[in-house]
Amino acid sequence: MQESPTDIKPVKTILVSQPAPENPKNPYADLMAKYKVKIDFRKFIQVDGISAKDFRKQRIDIAQYSSVIFTSRNAIDHFFRICEELRHKMPESAKYFCISDAIAVYLQKYIQFRKRKVFSAPNGKEKELCDLLAKHVNKETFLFPCAALHADSISTFLDEKKATYAEAVIYEAKAADLSDLKGKVHHDMIILFTPKGVESLYQNFPDFKQGDTRLCGMGSGTQKAMEEHGLRVDIKAPTPEAPSIFMAIEQYIKEANKRKKK
């Protein structure tokens, strides 16, 4: 349930459930400078890569696939780690389909970026990515690097289209140990990015009560997980009005902190 406009409270502190950005020039830094808010970073998810030995047990030959689908930076990092361990070099002809422009840009860490072979969903929506895949589903074979025990509509879409694809489990995501934060989480806003992040919140703080804490959920899957736990999703992203998480947060802070001054 959303707060009514008259009940909205100012935001002074934010907890981001991800590691701090490596580049000091980032959108969070801009928010801190512009609105004088304090932002803390702490990853809620621990990611452990699958070894090359365990990957081989899946009997997947990377060379058999003409395209790769990426929905996260973790998937990119661990996919190219596996390629290096297997001494497999991705051919220049390979195509890459990314869930967002940000993921596509991150891909430059490993390949020479060319628009003719990198496709991305501009607003970070799974439907947009599926629409891109639909245009190539009869011409390409897809490899989908993913986490163990994941639930993803991308695979469902590929099944429906009878696409030639394989899920390649390359990492495992689990709740990080946040025991040192017990009694220290008193932020005005917490930003959650994945359903796993929501699970981590409750695994670490089973008695968590939202109260006045504003919660921001990135993506429909995260928002659904929050609602299933009885949480109030105060800020949703992406939306037509706020296609990025940063725009959604800024819009909320701008409104909340403006009312403080009245």
ZAMARGU-4260 file (C-alpha; in steps of 0.2 Angstrom, whole numbers, plus 5000, padded with zeros to 4 digits):
<rodrens>
0) 5000/5000/5000 | 5007/5017/4995 | 5009/5031/5007 | 4997/5045/5004 | 5004/5062/4998
5) 5001/5070/5015 | 5010/5056/5025 | 5026/5055/5014 | 5041/5058/5025 | 5058/5065/5020
10) 5072/5053/5015 | 5089/5056/5023 | 5097/5038/5023 | 5097/5024/5009 | 5103/5007/5010
15) 5107/4999/4993 | 5108/4980/4993 | 5122/4980/4981 | 5141/4983/4982 | 5147/5001/4980
20) 5150/5006/4962 | 5169/5005/4957 | 5168/5022/4948 | 5166/5037/4960 | 5156/5046/4946
25) 5140/5036/4947 | 5121/5040/4948 | 5121/5037/4967 | 5135/5050/4970 | 5124/5062/4960
30) 5109/5059/4971 | 5120/5061/4987 | 5127/5078/4981 | 5110/5084/4974 | 5099/5079/4989
35) 5111/5078/5003 | 5106/5060/5007 | 5118/5047/5015 | 5119/5031/5005 | 5126/5015/5012
40) 5130/5000/5001 | 5130/4981/5006 | 5127/4966/4995 | 5113/4955/5000 | 5118/4941/4988
45) 5133/4931/4988 | 5138/4924/4971 | 5148/4908/4970 | 5154/4903/4952 | 5152/4885/4946
50) 5169/4877/4942 | 5174/4872/4925 | 5173/4854/4931 | 5155/4855/4936 | 5151/4865/4920
55) 5157/4850/4910 | 5145/4839/4918 | 5131/4849/4910 | 5137/4842/4893 | 5136/4859/4885
60) 5147/4864/4870 | 5148/4883/4870 | 5154/4882/4852 | 5137/4875/4846 | 5128/4891/4850
65) 5128/4906/4839 | 5120/4918/4852 | 5121/4921/4871 | 5108/4929/4882 | 5113/4940/4897
70) 5102/4946/4911 | 5115/4951/4923 | 5133/4957/4926 | 5136/4941/4936 | 5131/4930/4921
75) 5143/4940/4910 | 5158/4938/4922 | 5155/4920/4926 | 5152/4915/4907 | 5168/4923/4901
80) 5177/4915/4916 | 5171/4898/4911 | 5176/4902/4893 | 5194/4906/4899 | 5195/4890/4910
85) 5189/4880/4895 | 5201/4889/4884 | 5186/4893/4872 | 5187/4910/4863 | 5170/4917/4858
90) 5170/4920/4839 | 5167/4937/4832 | 5151/4931/4823 | 5143/4928/4840 | 5128/4938/4844
95) 5123/4944/4862 | 5106/4949/4868 | 5106/4959/4884 | 5092/4963/4896 | 5097/4982/4897
100) 5108/4995/4889 | 5118/4995/4905 | 5122/4976/4904 | 5126/4978/4885 | 5139/4992/4890
105) 5146/4981/4903 | 5149/4968/4890 | 5163/4979/4883 | 5174/4972/4897 | 5176/4956/4887
110) 5172/4959/4869 | 5174/4973/4856 | 5158/4982/4856 | 5149/4982/4839 | 5131/4987/4838
115) 5128/4974/4824 | 5130/4960/4836 | 5125/4967/4853 | 5106/4969/4856 | 5098/4976/4871
120) 5081/4980/4879 | 5081/4999/4881 | 5070/5000/4897 | 5077/4984/4905 | 5061/4974/4903
125) 5060/4956/4900 | 5046/4958/4887 | 5057/4969/4877 | 5071/4956/4877 | 5059/4943/4872
130) 5053/4954/4858 | 5071/4955/4852 | 5074/4937/4853 | 5058/4934/4843 | 5065/4942/4828
135) 5080/4930/4829 | 5072/4914/4836 | 5072/4905/4819 | 5090/4910/4814 | 5100/4908/4830
140) 5104/4895/4843 | 5104/4902/4861 | 5115/4899/4876 | 5107/4906/4892 | 5120/4908/4906
145) 5111/4908/4923 | 5111/4904/4941 | 5106/4888/4949 | 5088/4886/4954 | 5083/4902/4945
150) 5065/4906/4939 | 5065/4916/4923 | 5052/4920/4910 | 5065/4920/4897 | 5067/4901/4897
155) 5048/4900/4896 | 5047/4911/4881 | 5060/4901/4872 | 5051/4885/4876 | 5035/4893/4869
160) 5044/4898/4853 | 5052/4881/4852 | 5069/4889/4850 | 5085/4880/4850 | 5093/4884/4867
165) 5101/4878/4882 | 5102/4885/4900 | 5120/4885/4906 | 5121/4885/4925 | 5137/4895/4929
170) 5135/4902/4946 | 5125/4900/4962 | 5116/4915/4971 | 5113/4914/4990 | 5109/4925/5004
175) 5125/4934/5011 | 5129/4934/5029 | 5122/4951/5036 | 5123/4946/5054 | 5135/4961/5058
180) 5121/4973/5053 | 5108/4967/5066 | 5102/4982/5075 | 5110/4994/5063 | 5098/4995/5049
185) 5088/5010/5052 | 5087/5018/5034 | 5073/5028/5027 | 5074/5018/5011 | 5080/5001/5006
190) 5083/4996/4988 | 5080/4978/4983 | 5085/4972/4965 | 5080/4953/4965 | 5069/4941/4973
195) 5085/4933/4981 | 5088/4950/4989 | 5071/4949/4997 | 5074/4931/5003 | 5091/4937/5010
200) 5082/4951/5020 | 5071/4939/5028 | 5084/4925/5031 | 5095/4938/5040 | 5081/4948/5048
205) 5067/4936/5051 | 5058/4949/5062 | 5060/4963/5049 | 5045/4975/5051 | 5044/4989/5037
210) 5036/5002/5047 | 5040/5019/5039 | 5055/5012/5029 | 5052/5015/5011 | 5056/5000/5000
215) 5061/5001/4982 | 5059/4986/4971 | 5068/4984/4954 | 5058/4973/4942 | 5041/4964/4943
220) 5049/4948/4950 | 5057/4958/4965 | 5041/4967/4967 | 5030/4951/4968 | 5042/4943/4980
225) 5041/4959/4991 | 5022/4958/4991 | 5022/4940/4995 | 5031/4944/5011 | 5018/4957/5015
230) 5029/4972/5011 | 5023/4988/5004 | 5032/4993/4988 | 5034/5011/4989 | 5044/5014/4973
235) 5043/5003/4958 | 5055/5003/4943 | 5056/5002/4929 | 5040/5012/4924 | 5035/5023/4909
240) 5039/5038/4920 | 5055/5031/4927 | 5063/5019/4916 | 5078/5017/4927 | 5080/5014/4946
245) 5089/5030/4948 | 5075/5040/4940 | 5062/5032/4951 | 5073/5035/4967 | 5076/5053/4962
250) 5058/5057/4958 | 5053/5050/4975 | 5066/5059/4985 | 5062/5075/4976 | 5044/5074/4981
255) 5047/5068/4999 | 5061/5081/5003 | 5051/5095/4995 | 5037/5092/5007 | 5049/5093/5021
260) 5053/5111/5017 | 5034/5116/5017
</rodrens>
